[in-house]
Amino acid sequence: MGRRIHQPTSTIHASTGHLYSHTFNACLLHGKYPSSWKQARVCIIRKPGKEDYAHVNSYRPIRVLRALNFLTGRKGKFDQQQTDEPFQFPTGCPQGSLLSPFLWNILIDDILHLPAESKLYGWILAYADDISTTLQHKDETMAVRLLQQLIDLIKSRLEMLKLRANAAKTVLIIFSRKRTSTKSTVIN
């Protein structure tokens, strides 16, 4: 039996690299990609610090793609899925993809500039997929009113991007030198 000699990846790439670039450029030009490039393996990971893992919100699906990240026509299979039939991912940017942070930054950039555009004198900070907004005013009632305007702008921009905020994860914290707040405050 003869010995099989394995070529280093760099040698294979040097001899076939033009085929890969030609194939990828043709895909970009025609807007069509092989379905195998769009199918992901989905791993379910527990979110740390959750009190109850009986709820679906206590888990995070991480999609691992074999190749590039595509935003349309994507499919996936759970690691423990009983059927061979993959399911569709109609929307969203897959977590775990190399391209995800870049795409999220492009989407969120407009939102980060809303206070300056609206002259509301607030700040919007973002980290990963979390958005925090702050506003300062001497009068608590006015601060809440201005903050609500800023939140309405954020919600409107998110809707334009076909995204939405999770109201259950939204919290209002008022910092004041006063010992007690004058009234209960609800932000929509």
C-alpha angles and dihedrals in degrees: 000000000000124000117251114227117210117213118220114254091244091058091049091047092049091054097042104024092106090058091055094048092045091050093047093047090050089052091051092046095050098032093232126120133182111266090231088066090058100048117100136193108231119215119191114218127187114241108236121246098025116145096208124034092186090089123080090227088069091071135066122211112220114197115208113197123200093219137356127354116253126185099207134050093018123160134185145185127212115236091240096037114141096211131060092222112105121220128229127255100208097180145006139061111277114247113228094035119123091229096050099087091048093049092046091052090053092050097045098043095086091052092053089059097050097100092056092045093048096039090229095137094228133124130233119200126185132195120178103317096336124102124198125187127193133185133179129210136148092230113065093206092052091046091054092047092051092044090052089053090052092048090049089053091050092049091048093050091046090053090052087055090047090247131119138199119244104240091197089063094046118106133179117210120183117201114199141155088229114100094229135021115249094229147352112279128208123190117198 
